[in-house]
Amino acid sequence: MEEGYIEIDLTNEQKAAIIKYADFFVRDAVTKADLANKRKKWIRFRPGVAKEVAGELAYHFNRTKNNHLFHLLDELIDHLEYYE
């Protein structure tokens, strides 16, 4: 692991959800590149960013009426909070 980063394992669907719903909180070029790379599984986040992303995803989670998105965001939020 690189110094100053935490690594979180994410699926392509989870990465796409972060890009779609919480891209504003991902300001680090390394993290953006990791999220865009479909072959990369372990995504590097600066400390504290995963918590901000989880908070933004929670906003969308609380407002969705789509069952699949509801479960995807619920699992993703828990996963990000575990690593943070």
N, C-alpha and C positions, 0 to 999 in steps of 0.2 A: 504494500500500500504506500502511495506517495505521502509525503509529509504534508499535513494540513488538510487532508481529505478523509472522509469516511466513505467506504465502498458499500453500496447497497445492490443486491441482486434483484433485477427487474425483468419482467417479460416484455416482449415488444408491445403488447397491448397496454401494459402499465406505463411504459415509456410514452406511448402515443397519448395516453390520457393526461400525463403530466404536461406534455407539449401543448395539448389542446386547452387544458383548463387552468394551468398554473405556470405557464411559460414566463409570465411577468416576474416571478420570484427567482427564476434561474438566470442569474446575471454572469456567472462564470463561464468563460469560453470552453474550458475543459469539460464541464458538465453538459453544456449544450451540445458539444461534439459527441460525447458519450451517448446522450439521449437520441441523437440523430442516426447513430450507427446501429443498424439493425442486427449486426453480428455481435455487438458488445453486450454482455450480460451484467457485468459488475460496473455500476455507474458511480462515478466519483462526485461527491457533494462536499462542499465546504461545511464545517460544523454550523448548525443552526438553520441551514437552508432547507433541509428535509422537513423540519418542524414548520417553517413558513409555507412550504409546498403543501404539507398535510392540512394546514389551516385553510388554505385556499380551496383544496379539494373538498374539505368538509362543507364549505359554503355551497358548492355545487351538489354535493351529496344530499344536503338538507332540502334542496329544491328540485331534485329530479323526480320524474314520474316514470322513468324508464327502468324496468326491473333489472335488466342486465347491467346497466350503468350503475344502478344502486348497489348491486353486489360487488361490481368491479371496484368502485370507489371505496366502499366499506373495507374491503380486503386491503387495498392499496394504502389507505390511511393508517390502518393498524400496522401494516408492514413498515411504513416509514417511521411511525412513532416508536416501534420496537428498536430500530437502529439508532434513533436519536436519543 
